[in-house]
Amino acid sequence: MASSQCIDIPFNSRHTCWFCGEPSHVYAPFPNKKTRTTVEHQSIELPSCDECYSISQASDANSVLQLQSEVKHGLLKKHAQALAVGLNWTKEELEESEFTGAALEGFRRSAWAMYEIAKARIDYQGWPLSLDDMPIEIYDETSCFEFDGMRYLNLQACIDHYATSLGLDKPLLEQLTDVVGIERLSYAIQIARLNPRISERKRTSIVKEIEQQELERTEAESLQHQGNNQGRHEPEAVLISGVVAEPDAIAWLMNNKITTLAKLLQSEDDFFDAFQHLGGVGAFAKFNGIQLYLEARQDESWVEKHDINKPMWDALI
């Protein structure tokens, strides 16, 4: 195979790392000796910053896009602390925070800028690859996992990042994700954030509780395909965006004449007092369900089509 050649570099990207957009100082060769026979295009060199170069040299990627993903993953792991800022605060919350002391005040001033720099490096996609103005044909089967606007090497990389950045119990988050599914990863993270440091016994209890909720969600999904509830005296579970508003929680709303989201938020303490016997996870799950339920009920067309408890609400109101 011919000797390596630097990729074409657009004028406005001179001295720019192809992987992360930072100033470049070196050139990362691709492929390496191990994978050279599996790559069909000419060996190339990619302008790189020192950090991305170091990460790239540990990779045995079979395509340049796989190499790019692995470098991003390396940056994600190295800068998890800076990226955690964006998971824990908004810019406004940091600006309005009342941190005291020189160290904490310095964190308040610089943390968001550190987060934005790290996030921009992860998000940077580089420019189209070409040699002597001829596009490089890349056959790549690399897949990635996208969540909340970020691209990860895979689902496990995403779980690892959240566990590290938020101080979560990783086995719990992994098991919850298995139970609720990838499409409800945000819900699994919510539950894991409520239980950051737990025993194995507590972890097992939480997972069993969520498994039971998933069974109830499936039952609720089935019930919503059945007829209306004329003549019933107890509310039925309602499924909203994959989350169940459970019958006892809906009954609590009706008994307390709480018909709007604003009224629910005013009575939040009363709700958790009423359901404290379930523990934090169970009570939170029920509260989350009725929050979504009352929010959905603001849409009259949704109520007409999907709220199996409409006749009971009509009688109450």
Secondary structure as the mmCIF struct_conf table of DSSP 4:
data_model
#
loop_
_struct_conf.conf_type_id
_struct_conf.id
_struct_conf.beg_label_comp_id
_struct_conf.beg_label_asym_id
_struct_conf.beg_label_seq_id
_struct_conf.end_label_comp_id
_struct_conf.end_label_asym_id
_struct_conf.end_label_seq_id
HELX_LH_PP_P HELX_LH_PP_P1 ALA A 2 SER A 4
STRN STRN1 GLN A 5 CYS A 6
HELX_LH_PP_P HELX_LH_PP_P2 ILE A 7 ASP A 8
HELX_RH_3T_P HELX_RH_3T_P1 PHE A 11 SER A 13
TURN_TY1_P TURN_TY1_P1 ARG A 14 HIS A 15
STRN STRN2 THR A 16 THR A 16
TURN_TY1_P TURN_TY1_P2 TRP A 18 CYS A 20
BEND BEND1 GLY A 21 GLU A 22
STRN STRN3 PRO A 23 PRO A 23
HELX_LH_PP_P HELX_LH_PP_P3 SER A 24 SER A 24
STRN STRN4 VAL A 26 PHE A 30
BEND BEND2 PRO A 31 PRO A 31
TURN_TY1_P TURN_TY1_P3 LYS A 33 THR A 35
HELX_RH_3T_P HELX_RH_3T_P2 ARG A 36 THR A 38
BEND BEND3 HIS A 41 HIS A 41
HELX_LH_PP_P HELX_LH_PP_P4 GLN A 42 SER A 43
STRN STRN5 ILE A 44 SER A 48
HELX_RH_AL_P HELX_RH_AL_P1 ASP A 50 SER A 56
TURN_TY1_P TURN_TY1_P4 GLN A 57 ALA A 58
BEND BEND4 ASN A 62 SER A 63
HELX_RH_AL_P HELX_RH_AL_P2 VAL A 64 LYS A 78
TURN_TY1_P TURN_TY1_P5 HIS A 79 HIS A 79
HELX_RH_AL_P HELX_RH_AL_P3 ALA A 80 ASN A 88
HELX_RH_AL_P HELX_RH_AL_P4 LYS A 91 GLU A 96
BEND BEND5 GLY A 101 GLY A 101
HELX_RH_AL_P HELX_RH_AL_P5 ALA A 102 ASP A 123
STRN STRN6 SER A 130 LEU A 131
TURN_TY1_P TURN_TY1_P6 ASP A 132 ASP A 133
STRN STRN7 MET A 134 PRO A 135
HELX_LH_PP_P HELX_LH_PP_P5 ILE A 136 GLU A 137
STRN STRN8 PHE A 145 PHE A 147
TURN_TY1_P TURN_TY1_P7 ASP A 148 GLY A 149
STRN STRN9 MET A 150 TYR A 152
BEND BEND6 LEU A 153 ASN A 154
HELX_RH_AL_P HELX_RH_AL_P6 LEU A 155 LEU A 166
TURN_TY1_P TURN_TY1_P8 GLY A 167 GLY A 167
HELX_RH_AL_P HELX_RH_AL_P7 LYS A 170 VAL A 180
HELX_RH_3T_P HELX_RH_3T_P3 ILE A 182 ARG A 184
HELX_RH_AL_P HELX_RH_AL_P8 LEU A 185 LEU A 194
BEND BEND7 PRO A 196 ARG A 197
HELX_RH_AL_P HELX_RH_AL_P9 GLU A 200 LEU A 223
TURN_TY1_P TURN_TY1_P9 GLN A 224 HIS A 225
BEND BEND8 GLN A 226 GLN A 226
TURN_TY1_P TURN_TY1_P10 GLN A 230 GLY A 231
BEND BEND9 HIS A 233 GLU A 234
STRN STRN10 VAL A 238 ILE A 240
TURN_TY1_P TURN_TY1_P11 SER A 241 GLY A 242
STRN STRN11 VAL A 243 ALA A 245
HELX_RH_AL_P HELX_RH_AL_P10 PRO A 247 ASN A 255
TURN_TY1_P TURN_TY1_P12 ASN A 256 LYS A 257
BEND BEND10 THR A 260 THR A 260
HELX_RH_AL_P HELX_RH_AL_P11 LEU A 261 GLN A 266
TURN_TY1_P TURN_TY1_P13 SER A 267 SER A 267
HELX_RH_AL_P HELX_RH_AL_P12 GLU A 268 ALA A 274
TURN_TY1_P TURN_TY1_P14 PHE A 275 PHE A 275
HELX_RH_3T_P HELX_RH_3T_P4 GLN A 276 LEU A 278
HELX_RH_AL_P HELX_RH_AL_P13 GLY A 279 ALA A 296
TURN_TY1_P TURN_TY1_P15 ARG A 297 GLN A 298
BEND BEND11 ASP A 299 ASP A 299
HELX_RH_AL_P HELX_RH_AL_P14 GLU A 300 HIS A 306
TURN_TY1_P TURN_TY1_P16 ILE A 308 ASN A 309
HELX_RH_AL_P HELX_RH_AL_P15 LYS A 310 LEU A 316
#
